[in-house]
């Protein structure tokens, strides 16, 4: 079955990298600091939140779906983490678990509506986007939450590599990309994701439970939105109810520019 990333047309695989190399070459000519280690470390720090959201978005798009709710679900997760820690004095690990439970729950709701109610992913996630936005504003009182335990900002701290300050959160993002690259290429569940996106009916006839695969994908995407929420809190030191308003489009753009087809079944995580 034509379900693996190796079946991608060469241009779809190499095109984004060629464009990236050309862009890097242009900016390198404009400034001798562009290719410095410090600049790359700063770029990683700036993109780590959207980068992790894009992992979850990639999984959804590989199944020929789309998740418009990703940014606001991430924002809600960050508000839940910081709010329960601030109001109830919960420790950082417990508060983080609460936030990630909420983002995973939203993923489960998305998955159930897509698989059981048979609603289009666009409509489903547009609805949950608005629900997440309303919940974020109501629960936070539209106020930024800054009274949080120090444990929530650990991933915003830096460590030195050859005199360059690198954020721990950026290192986590890179590790997640490597892990998901291995998952999609080398495991049966990863190949099932490609199969569902490529031809869901044929996949179902082979005995693969397509509904379970889709539900798993949306819930796993919710987990990644929760991790992104933690990185957002760690980077800013606060829970921001206005975060996530553009991250959905940023993440979708990153996924498409990275070579993943919006029609599903084709794409790579790295």
C-alpha positions in Angstrom: 0.0 0.0 0.0 1.4 3.4 -0.9 1.4 4.8 2.6 4.9 5.7 3.6 6.8 9.0 3.5 9.2 7.4 1.0 6.5 7.5 -1.7 6.4 11.3 -1.7 7.3 13.0 -5.0 10.9 14.3 -4.9 9.8 17.9 -5.5 7.3 17.8 -2.6 10.1 16.5 -0.4 13.0 18.6 -1.6 11.1 21.8 -2.6 10.7 23.2 0.9 14.3 22.5 1.8 15.6 24.2 -1.4 13.4 27.2 -0.6 14.8 27.2 3.0 18.4 27.1 1.7 17.8 30.0 -0.7 16.2 32.0 2.1 19.1 31.3 4.5 21.5 32.2 1.8 19.8 35.5 1.2 19.7 36.5 4.8 23.3 35.3 5.4 24.4 37.8 2.7 22.5 40.6 4.5 24.1 40.0 7.8 27.2 38.0 8.9 25.4 37.3 12.2 22.5 35.3 10.6 24.4 32.0 10.5 25.8 32.5 14.1 25.0 29.9 16.8 23.4 32.7 18.9 20.9 33.5 16.1 19.9 29.9 15.6 19.4 29.4 19.3 17.2 32.5 19.3 15.2 31.2 16.4 14.6 27.9 18.2 13.4 29.8 21.2 10.9 31.8 19.2 9.5 28.8 17.3 9.4 26.2 20.0 5.7 26.7 20.8 4.5 26.7 17.3 6.9 23.9 16.5 5.3 21.6 19.0 1.8 22.5 17.9 2.9 21.7 14.4 3.7 18.2 15.4 0.1 17.6 16.5 -1.2 19.4 13.4 1.0 17.2 11.2 -0.6 14.1 12.6 -4.1 15.4 11.9 -3.3 16.6 8.4 -1.7 13.2 7.5 -5.1 11.7 8.1 -6.6 14.2 5.6 -8.0 16.3 8.4 -7.3 19.7 9.9 -7.4 21.1 13.4 -8.3 24.8 13.6 -8.7 24.6 17.4 -5.0 23.9 18.1 -3.9 27.5 19.1 -6.8 28.2 21.4 -6.7 24.7 22.9 -3.1 25.4 23.7 -4.0 28.8 25.3 -6.7 27.1 27.4 -4.2 24.5 28.5 -1.8 27.2 29.7 -4.6 29.1 31.5 -5.7 25.9 33.3 -2.1 25.1 34.3 -1.5 28.5 35.8 -4.9 29.1 37.2 -5.2 25.9 39.2 -1.6 26.5 40.5 -2.4 30.1 41.5 -5.9 29.6 42.9 -5.5 26.2 44.6 -1.8 26.1 45.4 -1.2 22.9 43.4 2.3 21.9 42.7 3.7 22.4 39.2 3.5 18.7 38.1 -0.2 18.4 39.2 -1.1 21.7 37.6 0.7 20.7 34.4 -1.2 17.4 34.4 -4.5 19.3 34.7 -3.7 21.5 31.8 -2.7 18.6 29.6 -5.8 16.6 30.6 -7.9 19.5 29.3 -6.0 19.7 26.0 -6.2 15.9 25.6 -10.0 16.0 26.3 -10.5 18.5 23.6 -8.6 16.2 21.2 -10.8 13.3 22.2 -14.0 15.4 21.6 -12.6 16.4 18.2 -11.9 12.8 17.4 -15.3 11.5 18.5 -17.2 14.1 16.6 -15.1 13.2 13.4 -15.4 9.4 13.8 -18.8 8.9 15.4 -20.9 11.8 14.3 -19.1 11.9 10.9 -18.7 15.7 10.9 -16.0 17.3 8.7 -12.8 18.1 10.7 -13.0 21.7 9.5 -16.4 22.2 11.1 -15.7 20.3 14.2 -12.5 22.1 15.0 -13.9 25.5 14.1 -16.5 24.8 16.8 -14.1 23.7 19.4 -11.9 26.6 18.6 -14.7 29.0 19.7 -15.5 26.8 22.7 -11.8 26.9 23.8 -11.6 30.6 23.3 -14.7 31.3 25.4 -13.5 29.0 28.1 -10.1 30.6 28.2 -11.6 34.1 28.5 -14.2 33.1 31.1 -11.8 31.0 33.3 -9.0 33.6 33.3 -11.3 36.6 33.6 -9.4 37.9 30.5 -6.5 38.5 32.8 -2.9 37.3 32.4 -1.9 35.0 35.3 1.6 35.6 36.6 1.4 34.0 40.1 2.8 30.6 39.1 5.2 28.1 40.7 8.8 28.2 39.5 8.6 24.6 38.3 6.5 25.7 35.4 9.2 27.9 34.0 12.0 25.4 34.1 11.8 24.7 30.3 12.3 28.5 29.8 15.7 28.4 31.4 18.9 28.2 29.4 22.1 26.1 29.4 25.4 26.9 27.7 26.7 25.1 24.6 30.0 26.5 23.5 29.2 29.9 24.9 25.7 30.0 23.4 22.6 30.0 25.6 20.1 27.4 24.5 16.6 27.1 26.0 15.6 23.7 27.5 12.2 24.0 25.8 13.9 24.2 22.3 15.8 21.0 23.1 12.6 19.3 24.1 11.0 20.4 20.8 13.8 18.9 18.8 13.6 15.6 20.9 9.9 15.4 20.1 10.5 15.8 16.4 13.1 13.0 16.4 10.7 10.8 18.4 7.8 11.4 16.1 9.9 10.9 13.0 10.8 7.4 14.4 7.2 6.7 15.3 5.8 7.6 11.9 8.5 5.7 9.9 9.2 2.7 12.0 6.1 1.7 13.9 2.8 0.0 12.8 0.6 2.8 14.3 2.6 5.4 12.5 2.1 3.6 9.2 -1.6 3.2 9.9 -1.8 7.0 10.1 -0.4 7.3 6.6 -2.8 4.6 5.4 -5.9 6.3 6.8 -4.9 9.6 5.1 -4.1 7.9 1.8 -7.3 5.8 1.5 -9.5 5.3 4.5 -11.9 2.9 2.9 -9.2 0.6 1.6 -7.5 0.8 5.0 -10.7 -0.2 6.7 -11.1 -3.2 4.4 -7.6 -4.5 5.4 -8.8 -4.7 9.0 -7.2 -1.6 10.4 -9.7 0.2 12.8 -9.7 3.6 11.0 -11.9 5.2 13.7 -9.5 4.2 16.4 -6.6 5.5 14.5 -8.3 8.9 14.0 -9.4 9.1 17.6 -5.8 8.3 18.7 -4.4 11.0 16.3 -6.7 13.7 17.6 -6.0 12.8 21.3 -2.2 12.6 20.6 -2.5 16.0 18.9 -4.1 17.3 22.1 -1.2 16.0 24.1 1.2 18.0 22.0 -1.0 21.1 22.4 -0.6 20.6 26.1 3.2 20.4 25.8 3.1 23.6 23.7 1.0 25.2 26.5 3.7 24.4 29.0 6.4 25.8 26.7 4.4 29.0 26.3 4.0 29.4 30.0 7.7 28.6 30.5 8.8 31.2 27.9 6.6 34.0 29.1 6.4 33.2 32.8 2.6 33.6 32.7 -0.7 32.2 31.5 -1.9 34.5 28.7 -5.6 34.2 27.6 -4.7 36.0 24.4 -2.1 33.4 23.4 -2.9 31.1 20.6 -4.9 33.4 18.4 -2.6 33.0 15.4 -0.8 29.8 16.2 -3.3 27.7 14.3 -2.5 29.3 11.0 1.2 29.4 11.8 1.2 25.7 12.6 -0.8 24.8 9.4 1.6 26.9 7.3 4.6 25.2 8.9 3.2 21.8 8.2 2.4 22.5 4.6 5.7 24.3 3.9 7.4 21.3 5.5 6.1 19.1 2.7 2.9 17.5 4.2 0.0 17.3 1.8 -3.3 18.8 2.9 -5.0 15.9 1.1 -3.5 13.5 3.6 -1.3 10.4 3.4 1.8 12.1 2.3 4.3 14.1 4.4 7.2 13.9 6.7 7.8 15.2 10.3 11.5 16.1 9.6 
